[in-house]
Amino acid sequence: MDKCNFIDAWLVGGNKNTGSTASQIYYLTHQILKLTSHLESHSEDYSSQRGLRKLLGKRKRLLIYLSNDNTVLYAKILKDLGIRGLKSL
């Protein structure tokens, strides 16, 4: 539980809501990084490749929602996590 509190404090200024869009994007990015490093050494792990594609799709949907709902927080998350923005839809 301490890890969740740290993540929320770092990302959204002390918000305890782990179900918020920003927190979910952070958690998904962390999982994506872990799976990417796993796949570098296990390139033929097709189950993990499928899981990675599913996580990327879920994060993309959350980013689309956040970009429509709160553009300031969207820009802050992109900068903090170092991920690319969405293509123009």
LINZI-V312956 format. One record per pair of residues at least 6 apart in sequence whose C-alpha atoms are under 6 Angstrom apart, sorted by the first residue. I is the first residue (numbers start at 1). J is the second residue. Records with the same first field share a line. If there is no record, write none. Layout:
I=J ; J
This chain:
8=14 ; 15
25=59
66=74
67=74
